[in-house]
Amino acid sequence: MNAAEEKRRIRENVWRILEEKGYARPPLPVRGRIPNFLGAEAAAAKLVSTDEFRNARVVKVSPDSPQRPVREACLRMGKTLITPSPRIRHGFYLLDPDEIGGRGISHAATIRGMFSLGRQVEPESLGRIDLIVVGSVAVARDGARVGKGEGYSELEYAILRMLGKVGEDTPIATTVHPAQLVWRIPVEPFDVSVDIAATTSSLKRFSSHGPRPQGILWEMLDSRKIDEIPLLRRLKSG
């Protein structure tokens, strides 16, 4: 079984367990998604308690459902929030809590709120990002992770790394249900491991992951993906 097949097996198993055990929550079914889970708020609270989160001024958080409480916490704590649009189709959005105001924060943490209250920005114009929070389907004991299998988190990281907005030492975190923790996940050259996994009941830190990609590995990128993401087309041609 090659790496791609093993990752697919891990995803299918985690999705099945979350639904069979009643840990999954809408949107359902969770198969094919970064799964939302019971206790996502508790996992977010554990992440918010870390020094990495407290000290960050600019935080990039995925647009996935289980990370909504993290996005809301960023804004409530006065942090600048960077959120990629789904599938990076419309690039990145910046949400400034000073511009949104307290009453709009809950809405701003949603996808619709991101589009209505955030500002679409070119990644070149962003400042340094202090913390990245990604969604995951599964996380291994060494910090390796898998998403839903389409590679958008990896692409977002590669774009920001190529443009100097993040570095090798930029902490990367995720929030997951304990049922999403697995023993091993194979790692490919484009994969991005995490430093922190906050669950509903614990905070796990990893220090043994290998180097992260320093930019976009164009030779490994499907041409169809380049065609469907305007930002990628622009970066490749420029």
DARA-V938029 format. One record per residue. N is the residue number from 0. RES is the residue in one letter. PHI is phi in degrees with one decimal (* if undefined). OMEGA is omega in whole degrees, -180 to 180 (NA if undefined). D_LAST is the distance of its C-alpha to the last C-alpha in Angstrom with 2 decimals. Layout:
N,RES,PHI,OMEGA,D_LAST ; N,RES,PHI,OMEGA,D_LAST
This chain:
0,M,*,180,38.00 ; 1,N,-80.1,-174,34.35 ; 2,A,-61.8,-179,32.12 ; 3,A,-62.4,180,30.72 ; 4,E,-67.3,179,34.29 ; 5,E,-65.6,177,35.66 ; 6,K,-62.9,179,33.14 ; 7,R,-61.5,179,34.08 ; 8,R,-63.5,-180,37.72 ; 9,I,-63.1,179,37.27 ; 10,R,-58.3,-176,35.57 ; 11,E,-59.7,-179,38.30 ; 12,N,-66.8,-180,40.99 ; 13,V,-66.2,178,39.75 ; 14,W,-57.0,-179,39.35 ; 15,R,-63.9,-178,42.85 ; 16,I,-62.9,-179,44.44 ; 17,L,-59.1,-179,43.05 ; 18,E,-77.2,-178,44.50 ; 19,E,-65.1,-178,47.74 ; 20,K,-85.3,180,48.53 ; 21,G,78.7,180,47.80 ; 22,Y,-85.8,-176,45.06 ; 23,A,-80.3,173,42.45 ; 24,R,-138.8,-173,42.20 ; 25,P,-54.2,7,40.43 ; 26,P,-77.1,-180,38.13 ; 27,L,-117.1,-5,39.98 ; 28,P,-70.9,-179,39.85 ; 29,V,-82.5,179,37.60 ; 30,R,-58.4,-178,36.68 ; 31,G,85.3,-179,33.00 ; 32,R,-125.2,159,32.29 ; 33,I,-73.1,-168,31.89 ; 34,P,-73.9,170,35.65 ; 35,N,-77.0,-172,37.28 ; 36,F,-144.3,175,40.44 ; 37,L,-62.8,-180,43.71 ; 38,G,94.1,179,43.46 ; 39,A,-59.5,179,39.77 ; 40,E,-67.3,179,40.98 ; 41,A,-66.3,178,42.98 ; 42,A,-64.0,178,40.07 ; 43,A,-61.1,-180,37.93 ; 44,A,-62.0,178,40.81 ; 45,K,-65.8,178,40.89 ; 46,L,-66.1,-179,37.23 ; 47,V,-60.7,-178,37.73 ; 48,S,-78.0,-176,40.58 ; 49,T,-78.4,176,38.46 ; 50,D,-63.3,-179,37.61 ; 51,E,-59.5,180,33.93 ; 52,F,-75.2,-177,33.98 ; 53,R,-60.2,-175,36.37 ; 54,N,-84.1,-177,34.46 ; 55,A,-75.4,175,30.99 ; 56,R,-101.1,179,29.88 ; 57,V,-123.6,-175,26.56 ; 58,V,-126.6,173,26.69 ; 59,K,-97.9,-179,24.29 ; 60,V,-128.1,180,26.50 ; 61,S,-61.8,-179,25.90 ; 62,P,-86.0,-174,27.03 ; 63,D,-73.2,-175,29.73 ; 64,S,-56.4,-176,33.39 ; 65,P,-68.6,178,34.98 ; 66,Q,-94.7,178,32.64 ; 67,R,-57.1,178,33.70 ; 68,P,-61.7,177,36.39 ; 69,V,-70.1,178,33.90 ; 70,R,-61.5,180,31.71 ; 71,E,-64.3,179,34.90 ; 72,A,-62.4,178,36.08 ; 73,C,-55.5,-176,32.92 ; 74,L,-68.1,-179,33.50 ; 75,R,-66.5,180,37.25 ; 76,M,-93.8,174,36.83 ; 77,G,79.1,-179,34.63 ; 78,K,-91.3,172,31.37 ; 79,T,-74.6,-177,27.95 ; 80,L,-108.2,174,26.82 ; 81,I,-109.6,180,23.29 ; 82,T,-131.1,175,23.38 ; 83,P,-72.9,174,20.75 ; 84,S,-70.0,179,21.61 ; 85,P,-53.8,-178,23.26 ; 86,R,60.3,179,20.97 ; 87,I,56.6,-176,18.04 ; 88,R,-59.7,-179,18.16 ; 89,H,-114.5,176,18.03 ; 90,G,70.5,-174,16.12 ; 91,F,-114.7,177,18.27 ; 92,Y,-120.8,177,21.42 ; 93,L,-111.1,177,23.19 ; 94,L,-119.3,-179,26.98 ; 95,D,-104.1,-177,29.00 ; 96,P,-60.6,179,32.69 ; 97,D,-68.5,179,33.86 ; 98,E,-81.6,-175,32.37 ; 99,I,-81.1,-177,33.67 ; 100,G,83.3,-173,37.21 ; 101,G,-56.7,-175,39.55 ; 102,R,-70.7,-177,40.62 ; 103,G,-94.3,-171,37.17 ; 104,I,-64.8,-179,36.08 ; 105,S,-58.3,179,37.51 ; 106,H,-69.2,-178,35.70 ; 107,A,-62.2,-179,32.41 ; 108,A,-78.1,178,32.49 ; 109,T,-94.5,178,32.37 ; 110,I,-63.0,180,29.51 ; 111,R,-61.3,179,30.94 ; 112,G,-66.3,178,31.36 ; 113,M,-59.4,-179,27.80 ; 114,F,-68.9,-175,26.69 ; 115,S,-86.8,-175,29.53 ; 116,L,-111.4,179,29.74 ; 117,G,-90.6,177,26.30 ; 118,R,-114.0,176,23.35 ; 119,Q,-68.1,-176,20.00 ; 120,V,-133.0,172,17.46 ; 121,E,-76.5,-177,13.78 ; 122,P,-61.5,179,13.82 ; 123,E,-62.7,-176,12.37 ; 124,S,-86.6,-178,15.61 ; 125,L,-73.9,171,17.92 ; 126,G,-83.4,179,20.35 ; 127,R,-66.9,179,21.51 ; 128,I,-95.3,-173,22.85 ; 129,D,-91.5,-177,26.37 ; 130,L,-154.6,175,27.19 ; 131,I,-115.9,175,25.74 ; 132,V,-123.5,-177,28.13 ; 133,V,-113.4,170,27.43 ; 134,G,-87.3,-178,29.61 ; 135,S,-141.6,168,31.21 ; 136,V,-91.4,179,33.47 ; 137,A,-150.1,177,34.95 ; 138,V,-133.7,-179,34.90 ; 139,A,-95.5,-175,36.62 ; 140,R,-66.6,177,38.91 ; 141,D,-105.8,179,36.23 ; 142,G,95.8,175,33.54 ; 143,A,-63.4,-178,31.71 ; 144,R,-138.5,168,30.85 ; 145,V,-129.0,172,30.02 ; 146,G,-97.4,-177,28.70 ; 147,K,-81.3,172,29.39 ; 148,G,107.2,-178,27.49 ; 149,E,-105.7,170,24.21 ; 150,G,79.7,-176,22.10 ; 151,Y,-71.3,178,20.66 ; 152,S,-61.3,179,21.93 ; 153,E,-64.9,179,20.42 ; 154,L,-66.7,179,16.95 ; 155,E,-59.8,179,17.39 ; 156,Y,-62.4,-177,18.50 ; 157,A,-61.1,178,15.73 ; 158,I,-62.3,-178,13.06 ; 159,L,-67.7,178,15.32 ; 160,R,-68.0,180,16.14 ; 161,M,-61.1,-178,12.68 ; 162,L,-90.3,177,12.34 ; 163,G,77.2,180,15.90 ; 164,K,-86.6,173,17.70 ; 165,V,-135.3,179,20.08 ; 166,G,-132.9,-179,21.59 ; 167,E,-58.6,-176,23.98 ; 168,D,-94.3,177,26.85 ; 169,T,-68.5,-177,25.70 ; 170,P,-67.5,179,28.53 ; 171,I,-124.4,-177,27.96 ; 172,A,-127.7,174,30.84 ; 173,T,-145.4,173,32.01 ; 174,T,-120.8,-176,35.12 ; 175,V,-146.4,170,37.13 ; 176,H,-80.7,178,40.67 ; 177,P,-54.3,179,42.72 ; 178,A,-68.5,179,42.87 ; 179,Q,-91.1,178,39.15 ; 180,L,-86.7,-177,39.78 ; 181,V,-126.7,-175,40.08 ; 182,W,-75.5,-174,41.06 ; 183,R,-147.1,173,38.10 ; 184,I,-133.5,178,34.63 ; 185,P,-65.3,-177,32.84 ; 186,V,-114.8,176,29.51 ; 187,E,-107.9,-172,26.53 ; 188,P,-57.4,-177,23.58 ; 189,F,-90.4,-175,21.33 ; 190,D,-72.5,180,24.24 ; 191,V,-123.1,179,24.63 ; 192,S,-79.6,-180,28.27 ; 193,V,-108.7,176,29.94 ; 194,D,-93.0,-174,32.10 ; 195,I,-137.8,170,34.35 ; 196,A,-124.6,177,35.83 ; 197,A,-95.4,178,38.04 ; 198,T,-110.8,179,40.56 ; 199,T,-64.9,-173,43.41 ; 200,S,-129.1,-176,45.76 ; 201,S,-154.8,176,43.97 ; 202,L,-124.6,-177,41.09 ; 203,K,-109.8,178,39.75 ; 204,R,-118.3,-177,37.74 ; 205,F,-127.8,-179,36.07 ; 206,S,-130.3,-173,35.39 ; 207,S,-105.4,-178,35.15 ; 208,H,-71.7,180,31.70 ; 209,G,-80.1,-179,29.51 ; 210,P,-64.7,178,26.13 ; 211,R,-94.2,180,23.29 ; 212,P,-60.3,-176,19.88 ; 213,Q,-88.7,179,17.65 ; 214,G,174.7,-178,14.45 ; 215,I,-74.9,176,13.33 ; 216,L,-90.6,-173,15.34 ; 217,W,-56.9,-177,13.27 ; 218,E,-67.1,-180,16.29 ; 219,M,-103.3,-174,18.54 ; 220,L,-97.8,179,16.69 ; 221,D,-62.7,-179,18.28 ; 222,S,-61.3,179,16.25 ; 223,R,-66.0,179,18.28 ; 224,K,-68.3,177,17.04 ; 225,I,-62.1,-179,13.37 ; 226,D,-64.4,-174,14.74 ; 227,E,-88.6,-179,16.83 ; 228,I,-119.3,-178,14.47 ; 229,P,-52.9,-179,12.16 ; 230,L,-61.1,179,10.48 ; 231,L,-65.6,179,9.77 ; 232,R,-59.9,-179,8.50 ; 233,R,-66.1,-179,5.94 ; 234,L,-66.0,-179,5.12 ; 235,K,-70.0,-178,5.52 ; 236,S,-79.5,-177,3.80 ; 237,G,-91.1,NA,0.00
